[in-house]
Amino acid sequence: MLTVGAEVLSAGTMDFTADGTALIYEARNRLSLIDGSSDDAWSIYALDLADETTLALVPPVAGLDIANPALSQTSDHFLVFDV
């Protein structure tokens, strides 16, 4: 399904990077679909704590829930999540 927009409704599981500069979290999104309907989907974001910018690491996809992010205990270069 094609989307025309998304609104973050709430946040869930969160994990800080080892250096404390970013917060990785899951968020429930309300997607506005091209046919005029809406759908909720979970996705994963990163919040840069220094400049408060947000990056969609795994953007929301209609019909798909991507959740429970966790960073590796030995390196921030590895992120696991449920699909």
N, C-alpha and C positions, 0 to 999 in steps of 0.2 A: 504494500500500500504506500502511496506517495503522501508525504506530509508537507504542509505549508507553514508549520510553526510548532513550537513546543514551549511549554511553561513548566518550570520546576514547582512541584507542589510540596514536597517534603524531602528530608534527607534521612538516611538510615545509617548503615555500618560505615565507620570512619577509621582511618589509619594515618598516622603521621609518618613522614619520611624520617629516616634516621637522623638527619641533620636539623630536623624541625622547621624546615623552610616551607613545606607544603603539606596540605591535608588532602588525602585521597578519600573520596566518599561516593556512596551510591545515592541516587536521587530518583524519586518517582516523578515522572513527567506526564503532563496532559498534552497529547499530540493532537493538533488540528489537521485532519486529513483532507485531501484534495476534494473528496466528495461531500464535504461539509460536516461529516461526523467527527467524533473524537475517540481517542483510545488512550489508556494509561500504559506506560512502559517504564521499566527501571533501566538506568544507565549509570555510567561511572564518570566522575569529574575529578579534577585536581584544582585546589585553591592555593594560589601562591600567597603566602601569609605576609610577605613584604609589601607587595603592591596591590594585593586584593583582587588580582585578575583570576578568572576562572577559565579552565580549558576542558573541553569535553574529550576525555581519553577514549571512551567508547560511547559514541552518541546514541541517543534513543532511537529505537527501531520499532515501528508499529508491529504488535503481535509477538514481540520478543522481550523477555525480561533478563537483563544482565545485571547481576547484583553480587553482594558479599565480597567486595574487594579486599585483598590482603597483600601487603608487601612482603617480600622475602625477608627472613630474619638476618640474612648475611649481606644483602645488597638491595638497594632501592631500584636496581635495574630489572627486577622481576616482579610482576604483578599477576596474581591469580584471581579468578572470579568465577561465579556460577553463571551458566547460560540456561 
